Amino acid sequence: MTRLSSKAGTKGVPRAAREQQVLAAATEEFGRHGYEATTVAAVAARVGVTKPLVHQYFGSKEDLYLACLTPVGDRLLDAIRAAMAAGDTGGPSTPLRVLHGLFTALDGQREAWFVLYDASLPPGTDAADRAAYYRGAIDDLAAIGSADLVYADGAGDPLDADALKHAWRGLCTALVRWWINHPDQSPEAMTQRCARLFAVGRDVLGTGGDNGSSSEPSAPAS
């Protein structure tokens, strides 16, 4: 088999830059269509290179997925850890800090959330195992945050914390999906929207103040 040179198909674009283009296109394809429905040919076509070039740079489709997943998973974990470590000092609540961190980490590549949360990954593969590792690490952080909220008053049911952890994952997924459909919304605007929604939720549940404005949690400034 004839091996492509390192310059093949780049059309004058340096390899490092072309690799980043391929990763950006692949991340969007995997995020939009899922692993199963995404093809290397579709990724190559989006970038304007050949399918063999993508294989040369990244290997198999699974290798390409892993090259997209790792930076996404690391970025999200770093954002969540930083938000939780900031502590409550009179600013935004921990849930709002976490959401702001997630929105910021995903800004410019919003579909990346669904690279991590992809139900079409083949079971037992390196891709599925690596995604499960990141999801598990994020769930562990969510479990800590959920327990802190449930036990804040010195009481609570462990099952409440577990249910809240699962609800939180679903909330984040729903918010990111909505955000993708509203590209004009910045991370700051999304965080402020969540603050308003949390305040409405407290009022609906009858646990907030007398009016929404007095109990609305603060959001990071624009």
C-alpha positions as CSV (number, residue, x, y, z in Angstrom):
1,M,0.0,0.0,0.0
2,T,1.3,3.4,-0.9
3,R,1.8,5.6,2.2
4,L,0.7,9.2,2.0
5,S,3.3,11.7,2.8
6,S,2.9,14.0,5.8
7,K,2.0,16.8,3.4
8,A,-0.6,14.9,1.4
9,G,-4.0,16.5,1.1
10,T,-3.2,19.5,3.2
11,K,-3.3,22.1,0.4
12,G,-0.6,24.1,2.0
13,V,-2.1,24.0,5.5
14,P,0.4,23.0,8.2
15,R,-0.4,19.5,9.6
16,A,-1.0,20.8,13.1
17,A,-3.6,23.3,11.8
18,R,-5.2,20.7,9.6
19,E,-5.4,18.2,12.5
20,Q,-7.3,20.9,14.6
21,Q,-9.7,21.4,11.7
22,V,-10.4,17.7,11.5
23,L,-10.9,17.4,15.3
24,A,-13.3,20.4,15.2
25,A,-15.3,18.9,12.4
26,A,-15.3,15.4,13.9
27,T,-16.4,16.7,17.3
28,E,-19.4,18.4,15.7
29,E,-20.2,15.3,13.7
30,F,-20.0,13.0,16.6
31,G,-21.9,15.4,18.8
32,R,-24.7,15.9,16.3
33,H,-25.1,12.5,14.8
34,G,-23.6,10.1,17.4
35,Y,-20.7,7.7,17.0
36,E,-22.7,5.1,15.1
37,A,-24.0,7.4,12.4
38,T,-20.8,9.4,12.0
39,T,-18.4,8.4,9.2
40,V,-14.8,9.3,8.6
41,A,-15.8,10.2,5.0
42,A,-18.3,12.8,6.3
43,V,-15.6,14.4,8.5
44,A,-13.1,14.5,5.7
45,A,-15.6,16.1,3.4
46,R,-16.4,18.8,5.9
47,V,-12.7,19.7,6.1
48,G,-12.1,19.3,2.4
49,V,-9.5,16.6,2.7
50,T,-9.5,12.9,1.8
51,K,-10.6,10.1,3.9
52,P,-7.2,8.4,3.7
53,L,-5.6,11.6,5.1
54,V,-7.9,11.5,8.1
55,H,-7.0,7.9,8.7
56,Q,-3.3,8.7,8.4
57,Y,-3.5,11.5,10.9
58,F,-5.8,9.8,13.5
59,G,-6.1,6.1,12.7
60,S,-9.5,4.4,12.9
61,K,-12.8,6.0,13.5
62,E,-12.6,5.0,17.2
63,D,-9.2,6.6,17.4
64,L,-10.6,9.8,15.9
65,Y,-13.5,9.7,18.4
66,L,-11.0,9.3,21.3
67,A,-9.0,12.2,20.0
68,C,-12.2,14.3,20.2
69,L,-13.4,12.9,23.5
70,T,-10.2,13.4,25.6
71,P,-9.9,17.2,25.4
72,V,-13.7,17.5,25.9
73,G,-13.7,15.3,29.0
74,D,-10.7,17.0,30.5
75,R,-12.0,20.5,29.9
76,L,-15.4,19.7,31.5
77,L,-13.8,18.0,34.5
78,D,-11.5,20.9,35.0
79,A,-14.4,23.4,34.8
80,I,-16.5,21.5,37.3
81,R,-13.7,21.0,39.8
82,A,-12.7,24.7,39.6
83,A,-16.3,25.7,40.2
84,M,-16.8,23.5,43.1
85,A,-13.4,24.4,44.7
86,A,-14.3,28.1,44.5
87,G,-16.5,27.8,47.6
88,D,-19.5,30.0,48.5
89,T,-18.3,33.5,49.4
90,G,-21.4,35.5,48.8
91,G,-21.3,35.1,45.0
92,P,-23.1,32.7,42.8
93,S,-24.3,29.4,44.3
94,T,-22.3,26.2,43.6
95,P,-24.9,24.9,41.0
96,L,-24.7,28.2,39.1
97,R,-20.9,28.3,39.2
98,V,-20.9,24.7,37.8
99,L,-23.3,25.6,35.1
100,H,-21.3,28.7,34.2
101,G,-18.1,26.6,34.1
102,L,-19.8,24.1,31.8
103,F,-21.2,26.7,29.4
104,T,-17.8,28.4,29.3
105,A,-16.0,25.2,28.6
106,L,-18.5,24.3,25.8
107,D,-18.7,27.7,24.2
108,G,-17.8,27.5,20.5
109,Q,-18.2,23.7,20.6
110,R,-21.5,23.1,22.2
111,E,-22.2,19.7,20.5
112,A,-19.1,18.4,22.4
113,W,-21.4,17.6,25.4
114,F,-23.0,14.9,23.3
115,V,-19.7,13.4,22.3
116,L,-19.3,12.5,25.9
117,Y,-23.0,11.5,26.4
118,D,-23.4,9.3,23.4
119,A,-25.7,6.3,23.7
120,S,-24.5,4.8,20.4
121,L,-21.0,3.9,21.5
122,P,-20.3,0.2,21.0
123,P,-20.2,-1.6,24.4
124,G,-16.9,-3.0,25.5
125,T,-14.8,-0.7,23.2
126,D,-12.1,1.7,24.3
127,A,-14.4,4.5,23.2
128,A,-17.2,3.4,25.5
129,D,-14.9,2.7,28.4
130,R,-13.2,6.1,28.1
131,A,-16.5,7.9,27.8
132,A,-17.8,6.0,30.9
133,Y,-14.7,7.1,32.8
134,Y,-15.4,10.7,32.2
135,R,-19.1,10.4,32.9
136,G,-18.3,8.5,36.1
137,A,-15.9,11.2,37.2
138,I,-18.5,13.9,36.5
139,D,-21.2,11.9,38.3
140,D,-18.9,11.6,41.3
141,L,-18.6,15.4,41.5
142,A,-22.3,15.7,41.1
143,A,-22.8,13.3,43.9
144,I,-20.7,15.4,46.2
145,G,-22.6,18.5,45.2
146,S,-25.9,16.8,45.6
147,A,-25.0,15.5,49.1
148,D,-23.9,19.0,50.2
149,L,-27.3,20.4,49.2
150,V,-29.4,17.6,50.6
151,Y,-27.5,17.5,53.9
152,A,-27.1,21.3,54.3
153,D,-29.6,21.4,57.1
154,G,-28.0,18.5,58.9
155,A,-30.6,15.9,57.8
156,G,-31.5,14.2,54.6
157,D,-32.1,10.9,52.8
158,P,-29.2,9.4,50.9
159,L,-31.7,8.4,48.1
160,D,-32.6,12.1,47.8
161,A,-29.0,12.9,47.0
162,D,-28.8,10.1,44.5
163,A,-32.0,11.2,42.8
164,L,-30.8,14.8,42.7
165,K,-27.5,13.6,41.1
166,H,-29.4,11.9,38.2
167,A,-31.8,14.9,37.9
168,W,-28.8,17.2,37.6
169,R,-27.3,15.3,34.7
170,G,-30.6,15.4,32.9
171,L,-30.9,19.2,33.6
172,C,-27.5,19.9,32.2
173,T,-28.2,17.8,29.1
174,A,-31.5,19.6,28.5
175,L,-30.0,23.0,29.0
176,V,-27.1,22.3,26.5
177,R,-29.6,21.0,24.0
178,W,-31.6,24.2,24.3
179,W,-28.4,26.2,24.1
180,I,-27.4,24.6,20.8
181,N,-30.7,25.7,19.3
182,H,-30.1,29.3,20.5
183,P,-26.6,30.1,19.3
184,D,-27.0,33.8,20.2
185,Q,-27.0,33.0,23.9
186,S,-23.6,33.5,25.6
187,P,-22.4,31.5,28.6
188,E,-23.1,34.5,30.8
189,A,-26.6,34.9,29.4
190,M,-27.3,31.2,29.9
191,T,-26.1,31.4,33.5
192,Q,-28.3,34.4,34.2
193,R,-31.2,32.5,32.7
194,C,-30.6,29.6,34.9
195,A,-30.5,31.9,38.0
196,R,-34.0,33.2,37.0
197,L,-35.3,29.7,36.4
198,F,-34.0,28.5,39.8
199,A,-35.7,31.5,41.4
200,V,-39.0,30.6,39.6
201,G,-38.6,27.0,40.7
202,R,-38.2,28.0,44.4
203,D,-41.3,30.1,44.1
204,V,-43.3,27.3,42.5
205,L,-42.3,24.9,45.2
206,G,-43.1,27.4,47.9
207,T,-39.6,27.4,49.4
208,G,-38.4,30.8,48.2
209,G,-38.9,34.3,49.6
210,D,-42.0,36.4,49.2
211,N,-41.1,37.4,45.6
212,G,-38.7,36.2,43.0
213,S,-36.5,39.2,42.9
214,S,-35.4,39.0,46.5
215,S,-34.5,35.4,46.4
216,E,-33.0,35.1,43.0
217,P,-29.4,33.8,43.1
218,S,-26.7,35.9,41.7
219,A,-25.0,34.9,38.4
220,P,-21.5,35.7,37.2
221,A,-21.3,39.2,35.7
222,S,-21.0,39.5,31.9
